[in-house]
Each structure stands twice: as structure tokens, then as C-alpha cells.
Amino acid sequence: MTPLTRILAGFSPAAIGLGISMTVSYGTMFYSFAVLAPAIMADFGWSRSLVFGSFSVALLASAVFAPLSGRLLDRFGGRAVLSAGTVLASLALAAMFFVETPLAYLAALVAIEAMATFVQYEAGFTAMTQIRQGKARAAISAITLIAGFSSTVFWPLCSFLLEHFTWQQVYLWLAAINLAVCLPIHLSLPRHEASRNPAAAQDLPLPEPVAGRDRTIALICLALSFSAAGFAIVAVQAHLPRLLLETGYTAATAAAVGAMIGPFQVGARVVEVLFGQSRHPVWTAVAGNGALLAGTALMFAFAFGKPAAIAFAVFFGAGQGLAHIVRGGVMLYLFGAQGYGKLTGNLGFFRILVTASAPFAIAWVSDLGGNRAGVAAIVAAALLAFLPVIPLLRYAARQTAGGTTAR
């Protein structure tokens, strides 16, 4: 296969559509918060702890919906769940226009993040495993390649909209964009793709699933790694603009650094498509979490100027980009396609429980000990994400040496 063929292998119409909808879903429902939060604080005079703490509570509440999302996806299919989720998510975004009190603000955020579990990566990956009959690794990579530009598109877009509209009006724009772009895509999703789809042929045959005690150990390792990586990623995404501004960077430079994460995120995914498709995805987990650890550690060097910020964007972008592939690919290869939605929903519950605390926890630690203490907490989480994937290498080696299972 040529490099171009490898990159294009997973780009079926369904994968392209889901990549676009994931870009919009993450941009409107997640990345927008980091840009709009300072405007909310300034408008109401609310504290940082209140604004970011409410976001953490909303993420925590959404954990309740993750297992439900997985079960509904297994029962009704991706098209129905993603379509209904898009409508409800758009209504939740529009509800932010009417916020006037802290309680209303919290309720709207809870609604947004609850609906996110029905329209973001885990839901999209489950839909693709259904469409591809389990042969979804190349398609998952294609989805994340496209959606990797979400922050690159939506951080500048939200900043632009905020210059011309109030933050409440920006949320109306986000609701309209989400509905107009994502709903037609989700309604058009097929139930299955043809078995001779050439992209599906690029996937490695699925090995025999890990079973018994090994399955329990692997699930614990993944729960720890996914949760810690999610904490580090969400903490950076929620606080990066603030950390850069408070270090002395201009607003334009802070926005540029944030926008750079997307291209490096996509670049890492291109490398994974070119060189990682022939290897067990656990190796992608090792590389991705290692890059995440290096990137977060470079946040200590922000005071040294733009080169340090660019180096951070390179490594953090790569780690974040591979983290989303890992959540889809490792699960599929270690445990198989049967019951994929239920399993991702259950692991998503634990991951969201931990990551939900990130915006508030880092704000609280920063208030108590300064920004360096907050960065230290983020680096510790990245280290905890890296260590549990090491034991998984023995399962990858065993599966690589063993047989495959029909799918």
C-alpha cells in the first residue's frame, strides 16, 4: 500500500460524515467553554471556582448517561441515537441564552454535557463498529483525523463571535451550527456498509478477546489510564487560555497556541494511520500517553516564551490526538466488537467521573498554590495515564502471537 492509500483507507462517506459531526459536536459543546467562560465571569461577576466548578458538576452528571448511551446504541443503532442526541444537544445549547442565575447556568451545562454522551466520540465509534461489522479501526482513525481540527476551528470561531455578540448569543449560534450540520449527517448514516468495502480490508483481523482474570486486569488498567488521561486533557482544555494569559502571553498568542494543538493532533493521527495500523493499538496507547506526559511537563516552561509554548502544542496535540484513537481501538482489539457499546459506556462512566473534577480541581489548586501547583497536578495525572498501559503490552504480544476470531 502507498502512504496515500493508507491515509484514505478509512474515509468512507459514513466516516467522513461522522468526522465532521464530531468536529462540530466537540467544538460547540466542549471547546467553546474555555473561550466563553471568562465572558460569563465578567458578565455576572461570578468567581472562577463557581464557573469552572459548575462545568465540573455538569461533566460529573453526564457520567450517569454514559452507560445509558452505550446500551441505547447497542439496542437502537447509531443513526437513531446520534440523531436524537443532536436535537436534544442543540436545545441544551440554546438554553444557555436564557441563563440569569447560577442554578440556571448549572442546569444548562448539565443538559449540554449529558447530551454530549450521545453525540461525541464513544457514540460515533460505536456507530462505526456497527456500520463496519467490527472492522472499524481504519474508520475510527479517519473520524479522529477530521475531528482533530475541532479546537483549531472553534476556539478562533468562538473568539470571533464573542467580538460581535454577547456570550448568550454565541450559544444560540452554536446551537444553530450544531443542528444544521450534525442532524443531516446522522440521519443519513447507513446501518451497514458493504462487506467488500476496501477500507474495511485494511484492518488487522481481530484477535481472540482477552478473557477471565486477564480481562479484569485489562479493564482496570484501561479504566485508570483513560480516566487519568481524560483528567489531564480536560484540565488543559479548560485552563490553557487562562494559564497562558496569566503567564504574560497576549490573547492573540494564547489563541494561536491553542489553535496549533489541532494540526499536531491530526499529524499524530496521520502517523498512526501510516505506521500504526499493522501493529496492536496498545502500542499507540504507549506512544500517545508518553507524548501527553511530555506535553504537560512542558507547561512548566511557559514562562520561557513562545518556543516552549510551541513545543507544548506539538507533544500535547500528539498525545491528545492519539488518546481518542486509543479509546476506540484498544477496546475493540482487547475485547472484540460484541457488546462494544455497553463496554465503552461503562468505562466512559468511570472516565467521566474522574475527568469531571478537572476544571474545578485545577482552578482550586491554582487558587491555593498558584498556577505551578495546578500544572503539577496535571502532570501527575498524565503520569498516571502512562503507567497502566505498560502491563497491557503482554496482552498485545499474546494476541499478536495467537489466533484471530471471526467477525
C-alpha positions, 0 to 999 in steps of 0.5 A: 500500500502507498502512504496515500492509500493508507491515509484514505483507507478509512474515509468512507462517506459514513466516516467522513460524515461522522468526522465532521459531526464530531468536529462540530459536536466537540467544538460547540459543546466542549471547546467553546467553554474555555473561550466563553467562560471568562465572558460569563465571569465578567458578565455576572461577576461570578468567581472562577471556582463557581464557573469552572466548578459548575462545568465540573458538576455538569461533566460529573452528571453526564457520567450517569448517561454514559452507560445509558448511551452505550446500551441505547446504541447497542439496542437502537443503532447509531443513526437513531441515537446520534440523531436524537442526541443532536436535537436534544444537544442543540436545545441544551445549547440554546438554553444557555441564552436564557441563563440569569442565575447560577442554578440556571447556568448549572442546569444548562451545562448539565443538559449540554454535557449529558447530551454530549454522551450521545453525540461525541466520540464513544457514540460515533465509534460505536456507530462505526463498529456497527456500520463496519461489522467490527472492522472499524479501526481504519474508520475510527482513525479517519473520524479522529483525523477530521475531528482533530481540527475541532479546537483549531476551528472553534476556539478562533470561531468562538473568539470571533463571535464573542467580538460581535455578540454577547456570550448568550448569543454565541450559544444560540449560534452554536446551537444553530451550527450544531443542528444544521450540520450534525442532524443531516449527517446522522440521519443519513448514516447507513446501518451497514456498509458493504462487506467488500468495502476496501477500507474495511480490508485494511484492518488487522483481523481481530484477535481472540478477546482477552478473557477471565482474570486477564480481562479484569486486569485489562479493564482496570488498567484501561479504566485508570489510564483513560480516566487519568488521561481524560483528567489531564486533557480536560484540565488543559482544555479548560485552563490553557487560555487562562494559564497562558494569559496569566503567564504574560502571553497576549490573547492573540498568542494564547489563541494561536497556541491553542489553535496549533494543538489541532494540526499536531493532533491530526499529524499524530493521527496521520502517523498512526494511520501510516505506521500504526495500523499493522501493529496492536493499538496498545502500542499507540496507547504507549506512544500517545500517553508518553507524548501527553506526559511530555506535553504537560511537563512542558507547561512548566516552561511557559514562562520561557516564551513562545518556543516552549509554548510551541513545543507544548502544542506539538507533544500535547496535540500528539498525545491528545490526538492519539488518546481518542484513537486509543479509546476506540481501538484498544477496546475493540482489539482487547475485547472484540466488537460484541457488546462494544457499546455497553463496554465503552459506556461503562468505562466512559462512566468511570472516565467521566467521573474522574475527568469531571473534577478537572476544571474545578480541581485545577482552578482550586489548586491554582487558587491555593498554590498558584498556577505551578501547583495546578500544572503539577497536578496535571502532570501527575495525572498524565503520569498516571495515564502512562503507567497502566498501559505498560502491563497491557503490552503482554496482552498485545504480544499474546494476541499478536502471537495467537489466533484471530476470531471471526467477525 
